[in-house]
Amino acid sequence: MSPGTPPARRGVVSRLLRRPLAILGIAIILITVGGAIFAPYLTAYSPDEQMFDGLSLEGAPMPPGEKFLLGTDLLGRDLLTRILFGARTSLIIGIVANGIALVIGTLVGVTAGFYRGWIGTILMRFTDLMMAFPALLLAICLAAILSPSLWIVAMVIALVNWVQTARVIYTETSSLSRREFIEAERSMGAGTPRILFRHILPHLLPTIIVWGTLGISTTVLLEATLSYLGVGVQPPTPSWGNIIFENQTYFQAAPWLVFFPGAAILALALAFNLVGDALRDILDPTQTGRM
């Protein structure tokens, strides 16, 4: 940590690193990110390369072994290679989709909570309407209509995941906007931009960070679900969900084809949840001093 790092930030990082589960989550995230970035250098194969010796004489996938560490899939492609490159898809969609959802949810929640009145009523009733639809069903419908690709899937997930953030941000903004220091700023003639950017948003930042971290795990799971159902990222682009989808018929004969990508999905989702839970405990003032 550099000398110029603010004390508050140093405190959050040091407290985060004192939690074994948070360290485990960070380690899994770093391993996944490293595997995604350096995938071309960690494997000798292309994710779409069908090896002649990648299938048995009977045409079945090869089990994990010395040459293919995690085995091969039903087309003779190296499974480890596809999982490494599939991590790119999961991380890109997780970060992009969750980032867009976070921005939309924050804008809606802050606007509704700050202005209240008919503006807040309309925005929050629309949020309630969106929450009434099952997120997975809505995502499947949108993905099927919009011809899924990596960026379309990210946009679809963002459009169904912003509502929870909006509801939380609305509640906090509505409470903050009634506080005495905000009323004092108004009485001194402070404009709306100053109040929002100098007083409201800084107080919301811990909540935004926590929901941003926890939301990535939800996004990763939703992307995997859509890909598994055939309306997510389409082959030949590898994703952990469509790897399971492509190889599900070999579940009994070659269980590694489902186990390894499934374990990767669960591990990454768990990692972001562990880090998000730790950040929530650290940044929530009501939890201070309870550890």
C-alpha contacts under 8 A as a table, 3 or more apart, distances in Angstrom:
res1	aa1	res2	aa2	distance
1	M	5	T	6.75
1	M	10	R	7.37
2	S	5	T	5.51
5	T	9	R	6.82
5	T	10	R	6.61
6	P	9	R	5.39
6	P	10	R	6.35
7	P	10	R	4.97
7	P	11	G	6.06
8	A	11	G	5.04
8	A	12	V	6.39
9	R	12	V	5.16
9	R	13	V	6.26
10	R	13	V	5.20
10	R	14	S	5.99
11	G	14	S	5.21
11	G	15	R	6.04
12	V	15	R	5.25
12	V	16	L	6.01
12	V	279	L	8.00
12	V	282	I	6.77
12	V	283	L	7.68
13	V	16	L	4.99
13	V	17	L	6.16
14	S	17	L	5.14
14	S	18	R	6.41
15	R	18	R	5.16
15	R	19	R	7.00
15	R	282	I	7.33
16	L	19	R	5.66
16	L	22	A	6.43
16	L	23	I	7.55
16	L	278	A	6.66
16	L	279	L	7.13
16	L	282	I	7.57
17	L	20	P	7.33
17	L	22	A	6.91
17	L	23	I	5.99
18	R	23	I	7.80
19	R	22	A	5.28
19	R	23	I	6.27
19	R	278	A	7.62
20	P	23	I	5.06
20	P	24	L	6.19
21	L	24	L	4.97
21	L	25	G	6.23
21	L	274	L	6.25
21	L	275	V	7.74
22	A	25	G	5.00
22	A	26	I	6.14
22	A	271	A	7.84
22	A	274	L	5.49
22	A	275	V	4.92
22	A	278	A	6.20
23	I	26	I	5.05
23	I	27	A	6.05
23	I	275	V	7.90
24	L	27	A	5.10
24	L	28	I	6.28
24	L	271	A	7.13
25	G	28	I	5.22
25	G	29	I	6.22
25	G	270	L	7.17
25	G	271	A	3.82
25	G	272	F	6.30
25	G	273	N	7.79
25	G	274	L	5.60
25	G	275	V	5.76
26	I	29	I	5.07
26	I	30	L	6.08
26	I	271	A	6.67
26	I	272	F	7.86
26	I	275	V	6.77
27	A	30	L	5.14
27	A	31	I	6.10
28	I	31	I	5.13
28	I	32	T	6.12
28	I	267	A	7.21
28	I	268	L	6.69
28	I	271	A	6.09
29	I	32	T	5.11
29	I	33	V	6.06
29	I	268	L	6.51
29	I	271	A	6.37
29	I	272	F	7.40
30	L	33	V	5.08
30	L	34	G	5.91
31	I	34	G	5.07
31	I	35	G	6.00
32	T	35	G	5.07
32	T	36	A	6.14
32	T	87	A	6.72
32	T	268	L	7.55
33	V	36	A	5.11
33	V	37	I	6.14
33	V	87	A	7.61
33	V	88	R	7.86
33	V	91	L	7.64
34	G	37	I	5.21
34	G	38	F	5.93
34	G	39	A	7.93
35	G	38	F	5.37
35	G	39	A	5.35
35	G	42	L	7.52
35	G	84	L	5.77
35	G	87	A	7.44
36	A	39	A	5.24
36	A	84	L	5.55
36	A	85	F	5.92
36	A	86	G	7.69
36	A	87	A	5.34
36	A	88	R	4.98
37	I	88	R	7.40
38	F	41	Y	5.39
38	F	42	L	6.20
39	A	42	L	5.11
39	A	43	T	6.46
39	A	81	T	7.33
39	A	84	L	5.64
39	A	85	F	6.15
40	P	43	T	5.94
40	P	44	A	7.40
40	P	45	Y	7.97
40	P	46	S	7.82
41	Y	44	A	7.29
43	T	46	S	7.96
43	T	80	L	7.95
43	T	81	T	6.13
45	Y	49	E	6.59
45	Y	78	D	7.11
45	Y	81	T	6.59
46	S	49	E	5.05
46	S	81	T	6.90
47	P	77	R	6.88
47	P	78	D	7.04
47	P	81	T	5.48
47	P	82	R	4.92
47	P	85	F	6.90
47	P	238	P	7.37
48	D	77	R	6.49
48	D	82	R	7.86
48	D	236	P	6.98
49	E	76	G	7.92
49	E	77	R	5.73
49	E	78	D	7.76
50	Q	54	G	6.97
50	Q	75	L	6.14
50	Q	76	G	4.99
50	Q	77	R	4.82
50	Q	78	D	7.96
51	M	54	G	4.78
51	M	55	L	7.68
51	M	76	G	5.45
51	M	77	R	6.20
52	F	55	L	6.87
52	F	76	G	7.17
53	D	56	S	7.11
53	D	76	G	7.37
54	G	61	P	6.72
54	G	62	M	6.07
54	G	72	T	6.01
54	G	73	D	8.00
54	G	75	L	7.68
54	G	76	G	4.04
54	G	77	R	6.35
54	G	78	D	7.39
55	L	58	E	7.60
55	L	59	G	5.19
55	L	60	A	5.35
55	L	61	P	4.93
55	L	62	M	5.50
55	L	72	T	7.39
55	L	74	L	7.58
55	L	75	L	7.48
55	L	76	G	5.20
56	S	59	G	5.03
56	S	60	A	5.22
56	S	61	P	6.40
56	S	62	M	6.15
57	L	60	A	7.45
60	A	74	L	6.53
61	P	71	G	7.18
61	P	72	T	5.31
61	P	73	D	5.28
61	P	74	L	5.17
61	P	75	L	7.44
61	P	76	G	6.24
61	P	254	A	7.02
62	M	68	F	7.85
62	M	71	G	5.24
62	M	72	T	5.18
62	M	73	D	7.41
62	M	76	G	7.59
63	P	68	F	7.78
63	P	70	L	7.06
63	P	71	G	4.43
63	P	72	T	6.69
63	P	254	A	7.20
63	P	256	W	7.60
64	P	68	F	5.75
64	P	69	L	4.99
64	P	70	L	4.37
64	P	71	G	3.83
64	P	72	T	7.53
64	P	256	W	7.91
65	G	68	F	5.30
65	G	69	L	5.06
65	G	70	L	6.92
65	G	71	G	6.45
66	E	69	L	5.76
68	F	71	G	4.84
68	F	72	T	6.71
68	F	78	D	6.29
68	F	79	L	7.68
68	F	80	L	7.60
69	L	80	L	6.86
70	L	78	D	7.49
70	L	79	L	5.77
70	L	80	L	5.51
70	L	256	W	7.31
70	L	260	F	7.73
71	G	78	D	6.35
71	G	79	L	5.80
71	G	80	L	7.47
71	G	256	W	7.45
71	G	257	L	7.86
72	T	75	L	7.64
72	T	76	G	5.31
72	T	77	R	5.19
72	T	78	D	4.60
72	T	79	L	4.96
72	T	257	L	7.68
73	D	76	G	5.29
73	D	77	R	5.46
73	D	78	D	6.71
73	D	79	L	6.05
73	D	247	N	6.83
73	D	257	L	6.40
74	L	77	R	7.48
74	L	247	N	6.57
74	L	250	Y	7.81
77	R	82	R	7.77
78	D	81	T	5.46
78	D	82	R	6.55
79	L	82	R	5.11
79	L	83	I	6.15
79	L	257	L	7.40
80	L	83	I	5.11
80	L	84	L	6.17
81	T	84	L	5.19
81	T	85	F	6.25
82	R	85	F	5.19
82	R	86	G	5.71
82	R	238	P	5.99
82	R	239	S	7.70
82	R	243	I	7.85
83	I	86	G	4.78
83	I	87	A	6.16
83	I	238	P	7.50
83	I	239	S	7.28
83	I	240	W	6.43
83	I	261	P	6.44
84	L	87	A	5.26
84	L	88	R	7.25
85	F	88	R	5.41
85	F	89	T	7.17
85	F	238	P	6.44
85	F	239	S	7.50
86	G	89	T	5.16
86	G	90	S	6.45
86	G	237	T	7.76
86	G	238	P	4.77
86	G	239	S	4.03
86	G	240	W	5.50
87	A	90	S	5.10
87	A	91	L	6.03
87	A	239	S	6.88
87	A	240	W	7.17
88	R	91	L	5.26
88	R	92	I	5.93
88	R	239	S	7.96
89	T	92	I	5.25
89	T	93	I	6.07
89	T	150	L	7.39
89	T	238	P	7.23
89	T	239	S	5.69
90	S	93	I	5.37
90	S	94	G	5.77
90	S	220	V	5.82
90	S	223	E	7.18
90	S	224	A	7.78
90	S	239	S	6.59
90	S	240	W	7.33
91	L	94	G	4.89
91	L	95	I	5.92
91	L	220	V	7.45
92	I	95	I	5.39
92	I	96	V	5.84
93	I	96	V	5.20
93	I	97	A	5.40
93	I	98	N	7.72
93	I	150	L	7.20
93	I	151	W	7.49
93	I	153	V	7.52
93	I	154	A	5.07
93	I	219	T	7.42
93	I	220	V	7.28
93	I	223	E	7.42
94	G	97	A	5.58
94	G	98	N	5.76
94	G	154	A	7.62
94	G	216	I	5.10
94	G	217	S	7.39
94	G	219	T	5.19
94	G	220	V	5.29
94	G	223	E	7.93
95	I	98	N	5.33
95	I	99	G	5.77
95	I	216	I	6.42
96	V	99	G	5.06
96	V	100	I	6.19
96	V	154	A	6.50
97	A	100	I	5.25
97	A	101	A	6.11
97	A	154	A	4.62
97	A	155	M	5.99
97	A	156	V	7.95
97	A	157	I	5.96
97	A	158	A	4.68
97	A	219	T	7.08
98	N	101	A	4.96
98	N	102	L	5.92
98	N	157	I	7.87
98	N	158	A	6.06
98	N	161	N	7.54
98	N	212	G	6.75
98	N	215	G	6.07
98	N	216	I	5.82
98	N	219	T	6.49
99	G	102	L	5.05
99	G	103	V	6.26
99	G	158	A	7.88
99	G	212	G	7.15
100	I	103	V	5.16
100	I	104	I	6.20
100	I	155	M	7.74
100	I	158	A	5.76
101	A	104	I	5.17
101	A	105	G	5.90
101	A	157	I	7.98
101	A	158	A	4.49
101	A	159	L	6.61
101	A	160	V	7.94
101	A	161	N	5.80
101	A	162	W	4.34
101	A	165	T	7.86
102	L	105	G	5.15
102	L	106	T	5.91
102	L	162	W	6.11
102	L	165	T	6.53
102	L	208	I	7.45
102	L	211	W	7.82
102	L	212	G	6.52
103	V	106	T	5.18
103	V	107	L	6.10
104	I	107	L	5.25
104	I	108	V	6.15
104	I	162	W	6.12
104	I	166	A	7.61
105	G	108	V	5.25
105	G	109	G	5.88
105	G	162	W	4.68
105	G	163	V	6.05
105	G	164	Q	7.44
105	G	165	T	4.97
105	G	166	A	3.96
105	G	167	R	7.73
105	G	169	I	7.48
106	T	109	G	5.11
106	T	110	V	5.83
106	T	165	T	6.61
106	T	166	A	5.67
106	T	169	I	6.13
106	T	208	I	7.84
107	L	110	V	5.37
107	L	111	T	5.96
107	L	166	A	7.65
108	V	111	T	5.30
108	V	112	A	6.02
108	V	123	L	6.72
108	V	166	A	5.80
108	V	170	Y	7.63
109	G	112	A	5.25
109	G	113	G	5.89
109	G	124	M	7.99
109	G	165	T	7.55
109	G	166	A	4.34
109	G	167	R	6.23
109	G	168	V	7.37
109	G	169	I	4.87
109	G	170	Y	3.95
109	G	171	T	7.72
109	G	173	T	7.27
110	V	113	G	5.16
110	V	114	F	5.76
110	V	166	A	7.88
110	V	169	I	6.26
110	V	170	Y	5.70
110	V	173	T	5.77
111	T	114	F	5.36
111	T	115	Y	5.96
111	T	116	R	7.73
111	T	119	I	7.87
111	T	120	G	6.98
111	T	170	Y	7.87
112	A	115	Y	5.66
112	A	116	R	5.27
112	A	119	I	6.18
112	A	120	G	3.72
112	A	121	T	7.22
112	A	123	L	6.11
112	A	124	M	6.86
112	A	170	Y	6.22
112	A	174	S	7.91
113	G	116	R	5.37
113	G	120	G	6.30
113	G	169	I	7.76
113	G	170	Y	4.69
113	G	171	T	6.71
113	G	172	E	7.66
113	G	173	T	4.94
113	G	174	S	4.17
113	G	175	S	7.92
113	G	177	S	7.53
114	F	120	G	7.96
114	F	173	T	6.08
114	F	174	S	5.90
114	F	177	S	5.96
115	Y	119	I	6.60
115	Y	120	G	6.29
116	R	119	I	5.93
116	R	120	G	4.18
116	R	121	T	6.80
116	R	174	S	7.64
117	G	120	G	5.46
117	G	121	T	6.22
118	W	121	T	4.92
118	W	122	I	6.08
119	I	122	I	5.39
119	I	123	L	6.26
120	G	123	L	5.21
120	G	124	M	5.97
121	T	124	M	5.35
121	T	125	R	5.96
122	I	125	R	5.26
122	I	126	F	6.17
123	L	126	F	5.18
123	L	127	T	6.23
124	M	127	T	4.75
124	M	128	D	6.09
124	M	167	R	7.67
125	R	128	D	4.94
125	R	129	L	6.15
126	F	129	L	4.95
126	F	130	M	6.29
127	T	130	M	5.11
127	T	131	M	6.19
127	T	163	V	5.80
127	T	166	A	7.50
127	T	167	R	7.59
128	D	131	M	4.97
128	D	132	A	6.21
128	D	163	V	7.93
129	L	132	A	5.17
129	L	133	F	7.15
130	M	133	F	5.69
130	M	160	V	7.55
130	M	163	V	6.94
131	M	134	P	7.22
131	M	135	A	7.64
131	M	163	V	6.42
131	M	164	Q	7.95
133	F	137	L	7.47
133	F	138	L	6.55
134	P	137	L	5.38
134	P	138	L	6.16
135	A	138	L	5.19
135	A	139	A	6.03
135	A	160	V	5.76
135	A	161	N	7.45
136	L	139	A	5.07
136	L	140	I	6.11
136	L	222	L	7.36
137	L	140	I	5.13
137	L	141	C	6.29
138	L	141	C	5.19
138	L	142	L	6.21
138	L	160	V	7.14
139	A	142	L	5.17
139	A	143	A	5.92
139	A	156	V	6.03
139	A	157	I	6.43
139	A	160	V	6.61
139	A	226	L	7.87
140	I	143	A	5.18
140	I	144	A	6.02
140	I	226	L	6.80
140	I	231	V	6.53
141	C	144	A	5.24
141	C	145	I	6.24
142	L	145	I	5.17
142	L	146	L	6.09
142	L	156	V	6.40
143	A	146	L	5.26
143	A	147	S	6.24
143	A	148	P	5.39
143	A	152	I	7.35
143	A	153	V	6.44
143	A	156	V	6.43
143	A	231	V	5.90
143	A	232	G	6.91
144	A	147	S	5.80
144	A	148	P	6.71
144	A	231	V	5.95
146	L	152	I	7.10
147	S	152	I	7.66
148	P	152	I	5.56
148	P	153	V	5.77
148	P	231	V	6.24
148	P	232	G	5.77
148	P	233	V	6.16
148	P	234	Q	6.95
149	S	152	I	5.10
149	S	153	V	5.86
149	S	232	G	7.00
149	S	233	V	5.23
149	S	234	Q	6.38
150	L	153	V	5.33
150	L	154	A	6.35
150	L	232	G	7.68
150	L	233	V	5.34
150	L	234	Q	7.92
151	W	154	A	4.98
151	W	155	M	6.23
152	I	155	M	5.07
152	I	156	V	6.10
153	V	156	V	5.02
153	V	157	I	6.15
153	V	223	E	7.40
153	V	232	G	6.04
153	V	233	V	6.74
154	A	157	I	5.28
154	A	158	A	6.21
155	M	158	A	5.04
155	M	159	L	6.22
156	V	159	L	5.15
156	V	160	V	6.64
157	I	160	V	5.39
157	I	161	N	6.06
157	I	219	T	6.88
157	I	222	L	7.39
157	I	223	E	7.49
158	A	161	N	5.18
158	A	162	W	6.26
159	L	162	W	6.34
160	V	163	V	7.01
161	N	164	Q	6.80
161	N	165	T	7.87
161	N	219	T	7.91
162	W	165	T	5.47
162	W	166	A	6.22
163	V	166	A	5.02
163	V	167	R	6.25
164	Q	167	R	5.25
164	Q	168	V	6.41
165	T	168	V	5.28
165	T	169	I	6.03
165	T	211	W	6.95
166	A	169	I	5.21
166	A	170	Y	5.86
167	R	170	Y	5.14
167	R	171	T	6.36
168	V	171	T	5.30
168	V	172	E	6.46
169	I	172	E	5.22
169	I	173	T	5.91
169	I	204	L	7.36
169	I	207	T	7.76
170	Y	173	T	5.16
170	Y	174	S	5.90
171	T	174	S	5.27
171	T	175	S	6.35
172	E	175	S	5.17
172	E	176	L	6.11
172	E	204	L	7.41
173	T	176	L	5.00
173	T	177	S	5.95
173	T	200	I	6.92
173	T	204	L	7.69
174	S	177	S	5.38
174	S	178	R	6.84
175	S	178	R	5.62
175	S	179	R	6.91
176	L	179	R	5.28
176	L	182	I	7.52
176	L	200	I	6.85
177	S	182	I	6.05
177	S	183	E	7.75
177	S	200	I	7.52
178	R	182	I	6.79
178	R	183	E	6.96
179	R	182	I	5.54
179	R	183	E	6.56
180	E	183	E	5.06
180	E	184	A	6.07
181	F	184	A	4.92
181	F	185	E	6.21
182	I	185	E	5.04
182	I	186	R	6.33
182	I	195	I	7.13
182	I	199	H	7.62
183	E	186	R	5.07
183	E	187	S	6.19
184	A	187	S	5.08
184	A	188	M	6.29
185	E	188	M	5.16
185	E	189	G	6.57
185	E	190	A	5.42
185	E	195	I	7.22
186	R	189	G	5.17
186	R	190	A	5.20
186	R	191	G	7.21
187	S	190	A	7.41
190	A	194	R	6.33
190	A	195	I	6.70
191	G	194	R	5.50
191	G	195	I	6.42
192	T	195	I	5.19
192	T	196	L	6.05
193	P	196	L	5.16
193	P	197	F	5.94
194	R	197	F	5.41
194	R	198	R	5.44
194	R	199	H	7.50
195	I	198	R	5.48
195	I	199	H	5.28
195	I	200	I	6.33
196	L	199	H	5.75
196	L	200	I	4.76
196	L	201	L	5.91
197	F	200	I	6.22
197	F	201	L	5.46
197	F	202	P	7.11
198	R	201	L	6.87
198	R	202	P	6.65
199	H	202	P	5.85
199	H	203	H	6.62
200	I	203	H	5.50
200	I	204	L	6.45
201	L	204	L	4.89
201	L	205	L	6.12
202	P	205	L	5.21
203	H	206	P	7.07
204	L	207	T	5.42
204	L	208	I	6.22
205	L	208	I	5.01
205	L	209	I	6.11
206	P	209	I	5.12
206	P	210	V	6.22
206	P	280	R	7.94
206	P	283	L	5.90
206	P	284	D	7.69
207	T	210	V	5.18
207	T	211	W	6.11
207	T	280	R	7.75
207	T	283	L	7.94
208	I	211	W	5.24
208	I	212	G	5.82
209	I	212	G	5.02
209	I	213	T	6.24
210	V	213	T	5.24
210	V	214	L	6.19
210	V	276	G	5.49
210	V	277	D	7.68
210	V	279	L	6.05
210	V	280	R	5.69
211	W	214	L	5.09
211	W	215	G	5.61
211	W	276	G	7.43
212	G	215	G	5.20
212	G	216	I	6.60
213	T	216	I	5.66
213	T	217	S	7.54
213	T	272	F	6.10
213	T	273	N	7.37
213	T	275	V	7.23
213	T	276	G	5.14
214	L	217	S	5.79
214	L	218	T	7.05
214	L	272	F	5.98
214	L	273	N	5.40
214	L	275	V	7.88
214	L	276	G	5.01
214	L	277	D	7.57
215	G	218	T	5.15
215	G	219	T	6.14
216	I	219	T	4.95
216	I	220	V	6.08
216	I	269	A	7.53
216	I	272	F	6.75
217	S	220	V	5.13
217	S	221	L	6.28
217	S	268	L	7.05
217	S	269	A	4.21
217	S	270	L	7.11
217	S	271	A	7.96
217	S	272	F	5.60
217	S	273	N	6.41
218	T	221	L	5.23
218	T	222	L	6.12
218	T	269	A	7.13
219	T	222	L	5.06
219	T	223	E	6.06
220	V	223	E	5.22
220	V	224	A	6.22
220	V	265	I	7.30
220	V	268	L	7.96
220	V	269	A	6.63
221	L	224	A	5.12
221	L	225	T	6.14
221	L	265	I	6.93
221	L	269	A	6.90
222	L	225	T	4.99
222	L	226	L	6.17
223	E	226	L	5.18
223	E	227	S	6.11
223	E	232	G	6.52
223	E	233	V	7.97
223	E	241	G	7.18
224	A	227	S	5.13
224	A	228	Y	5.99
224	A	232	G	7.63
224	A	239	S	7.41
224	A	240	W	6.17
224	A	241	G	3.98
224	A	242	N	7.28
224	A	265	I	7.52
225	T	228	Y	5.05
225	T	229	L	6.21
225	T	232	G	7.81
225	T	241	G	6.20
226	L	229	L	5.10
226	L	230	G	6.32
226	L	231	V	5.32
226	L	232	G	4.50
226	L	233	V	7.81
226	L	241	G	7.31
227	S	230	G	5.04
227	S	231	V	5.64
227	S	232	G	3.80
227	S	233	V	5.53
227	S	234	Q	7.22
227	S	239	S	7.36
227	S	240	W	7.90
227	S	241	G	4.71
227	S	242	N	4.83
227	S	245	F	7.26
228	Y	231	V	7.67
228	Y	232	G	7.32
228	Y	241	G	4.61
228	Y	242	N	5.02
228	Y	243	I	7.77
228	Y	244	I	6.36
228	Y	245	F	4.67
229	L	232	G	7.26
229	L	245	F	7.07
230	G	233	V	7.85
230	G	234	Q	7.32
230	G	242	N	7.13
230	G	245	F	7.27
231	V	234	Q	7.45
232	G	242	N	7.78
233	V	237	T	6.87
233	V	238	P	7.79
233	V	239	S	6.85
233	V	242	N	7.24
234	Q	237	T	6.08
234	Q	238	P	7.82
234	Q	242	N	7.31
235	P	238	P	6.23
235	P	242	N	7.29
238	P	242	N	6.77
238	P	243	I	6.70
239	S	242	N	5.44
239	S	243	I	6.15
240	W	243	I	5.20
240	W	244	I	6.60
240	W	261	P	5.35
240	W	262	G	7.26
240	W	264	A	7.66
240	W	265	I	6.89
241	G	244	I	5.40
241	G	245	F	6.31
241	G	261	P	7.56
241	G	262	G	7.99
242	N	245	F	4.61
242	N	246	E	5.90
243	I	246	E	5.29
243	I	247	N	6.30
243	I	257	L	7.66
243	I	258	V	7.70
243	I	261	P	7.04
244	I	247	N	5.29
244	I	248	Q	5.64
244	I	257	L	6.78
244	I	258	V	5.23
244	I	261	P	6.79
244	I	262	G	7.41
245	F	248	Q	5.48
246	E	249	T	7.70
247	N	250	Y	5.61
247	N	251	F	7.01
247	N	257	L	6.16
247	N	258	V	6.94
248	Q	251	F	5.17
248	Q	257	L	7.66
248	Q	258	V	6.67
249	T	252	Q	7.85
250	Y	253	A	5.20
250	Y	254	A	5.29
250	Y	255	P	6.86
250	Y	257	L	7.49
251	F	254	A	5.44
251	F	255	P	4.62
251	F	256	W	7.77
251	F	257	L	6.98
251	F	258	V	6.42
252	Q	255	P	5.55
254	A	257	L	6.00
255	P	258	V	5.62
255	P	259	F	6.06
256	W	259	F	4.81
256	W	260	F	5.75
257	L	260	F	6.30
257	L	261	P	7.14
258	V	261	P	5.90
258	V	262	G	5.90
259	F	262	G	5.12
259	F	263	A	5.91
260	F	263	A	5.10
260	F	264	A	6.25
261	P	264	A	4.97
261	P	265	I	6.29
262	G	265	I	5.18
262	G	266	L	6.31
263	A	266	L	5.16
263	A	267	A	5.93
264	A	267	A	5.13
264	A	268	L	6.17
265	I	268	L	5.47
265	I	269	A	6.18
266	L	269	A	5.20
266	L	270	L	5.91
267	A	270	L	5.11
267	A	271	A	6.03
268	L	271	A	5.01
268	L	272	F	6.42
269	A	272	F	5.46
269	A	273	N	6.27
270	L	273	N	5.01
270	L	274	L	6.09
271	A	274	L	5.17
271	A	275	V	6.33
272	F	275	V	5.18
272	F	276	G	5.87
273	N	276	G	4.97
273	N	277	D	5.92
274	L	277	D	5.24
274	L	278	A	6.24
275	V	278	A	5.15
275	V	279	L	6.17
276	G	279	L	5.10
276	G	280	R	6.09
277	D	280	R	5.06
277	D	281	D	6.33
278	A	281	D	5.21
278	A	282	I	6.21
279	L	282	I	5.02
279	L	283	L	5.81
280	R	283	L	5.33
280	R	284	D	5.68
281	D	284	D	5.44
281	D	287	Q	5.64
281	D	288	T	7.61
282	I	285	P	7.53
282	I	287	Q	6.79
282	I	288	T	6.72
283	L	287	Q	7.90
284	D	287	Q	5.58
284	D	288	T	7.02
285	P	288	T	5.28
287	Q	290	R	5.66
287	Q	291	M	7.82
288	T	291	M	7.52
